[in-house]
Amino acid sequence: MLTLCGFAVSNYYNKVKLALLEKGIPFNEELVMTGSKDDAVLAATPLGKVPFLRTDGGTLCESQVMVDYLEAAYPAHPLVPADPLAAAKVRELCTFIDLHLELVARELYAQAFFGGTVPQETQDRVRKQLTKNIAGFQRLAKFGPYVAGDSFGLADCAAYVSLPLVALATKKVLGEDLLAAAGIDWKAYAGLIAQRPSAQKVDADKKADAARMAAAAKAG
């Protein structure tokens, strides 16, 4: 039995969770917060990052590695096309979303979501980089109606959990939703994905985990 370790507010945790649910793979969940100093956690995820995945044969960290493993080990209900090049194009989109959109926007999260402050110099740099990267994303993405084409796939597991964060962070900190400003109707796209039972499960668990974290913070 697989065990997905992390917490349900994490977008990368939910990327893997969506893939597990869509593929119909049985799995357990284990609450692990990022930054753990526990030796057993660090043996599985050397930087203390979540999520990570426990398998019968060992552990895996990094969300894209995990979903690629799921595709190889559990070929039923595939989330990438059979054609190698088409499959690589889907993974290309996943990588672009993770590295060139979400990771860049993440520099704004301290102010957008956690009450911190992001220096103006950082804001200006993020705006410039994201504007360039979003234009690049538009050259790759199809939204036909799914990110990679006419069927739900692995790229949607990445896009559904990260595009709203990019939009909300830029709106809150930069004063402008850079995705919407570029003509990407991410709200309509998210609404489409949100109709899927897998997404509804992920969203409900995320809401519950956010409430847990808020209660823990209030309790000190």
Residue pairs with C-beta under 8 A, 6 or more apart in sequence:
1 26
1 27
1 28
1 56
2 20
2 25
2 26
2 27
2 28
2 53
2 54
2 55
3 27
3 28
3 29
3 30
3 53
3 54
4 13
4 16
4 17
4 20
4 27
4 28
4 29
4 30
4 51
4 53
5 29
5 30
5 31
5 32
5 41
5 44
5 50
5 51
5 52
5 53
5 54
6 12
6 13
6 30
6 31
6 32
6 34
6 50
6 51
6 52
7 13
7 31
7 32
7 33
7 34
7 50
7 209
7 213
8 14
8 17
8 29
8 202
8 205
8 206
8 208
8 209
9 206
9 209
9 210
9 213
10 34
10 50
10 51
11 102
11 161
11 162
11 165
12 50
12 51
12 63
12 98
12 161
13 50
13 51
13 63
14 161
14 202
14 206
15 63
15 67
15 157
15 158
15 161
15 162
16 51
16 53
16 63
16 66
16 67
16 70
16 157
17 29
17 202
17 205
18 156
18 157
18 160
18 161
18 198
18 199
18 202
19 66
19 67
19 70
19 79
19 154
19 157
20 27
20 70
21 197
21 198
21 201
21 202
22 77
22 79
22 152
22 157
22 196
22 198
23 70
23 74
23 76
23 77
23 78
23 79
24 76
24 77
25 70
25 74
30 54
32 41
32 50
32 52
33 50
34 48
34 49
34 50
35 48
36 42
36 48
37 48
41 48
41 52
42 48
43 59
44 52
44 54
44 59
44 61
45 52
45 59
45 61
46 61
47 61
49 61
51 61
51 63
51 66
52 59
52 60
52 61
52 66
53 59
53 60
53 61
53 66
53 69
55 69
55 73
60 66
60 69
63 98
64 91
64 94
64 95
64 98
67 79
67 94
67 154
67 157
68 91
71 78
71 79
71 80
71 154
79 90
79 152
79 153
79 154
79 157
80 86
80 87
80 90
80 91
80 153
80 154
81 87
81 90
81 153
89 140
89 148
90 148
90 153
90 154
90 155
91 154
92 140
93 140
93 141
93 147
93 148
93 155
93 158
93 159
94 154
94 155
94 157
94 158
96 133
96 136
96 137
96 140
97 137
97 147
97 155
97 158
97 159
97 162
97 163
98 158
98 162
100 133
100 136
100 137
101 130
101 133
101 134
101 137
101 162
101 163
101 166
102 162
102 165
102 166
104 126
104 129
104 130
104 133
105 126
105 130
105 165
105 166
105 169
105 170
106 169
107 118
107 122
107 126
108 118
108 122
108 123
108 126
108 169
108 170
108 172
108 173
108 174
109 165
109 169
110 116
110 117
110 118
111 117
111 118
111 172
111 173
112 168
112 169
112 172
112 173
113 169
113 172
118 126
118 173
123 173
123 174
126 170
126 174
127 170
127 174
127 178
130 166
130 170
130 178
131 178
131 182
134 178
134 179
134 182
134 184
135 182
137 184
138 182
138 183
138 184
141 147
141 148
141 159
141 184
142 148
142 149
143 184
143 185
143 189
144 150
145 189
145 192
146 152
146 153
146 155
146 156
146 192
147 153
147 155
147 156
147 158
147 159
147 189
148 154
148 155
148 156
152 193
152 196
156 193
159 189
159 193
160 190
160 193
160 194
160 199
161 202
163 179
163 184
163 186
163 189
163 190
164 186
164 190
166 178
166 179
167 177
167 178
167 179
167 180
167 186
168 177
170 176
170 177
170 178
170 179
171 177
179 186
180 186
180 187
193 199
194 200
194 203
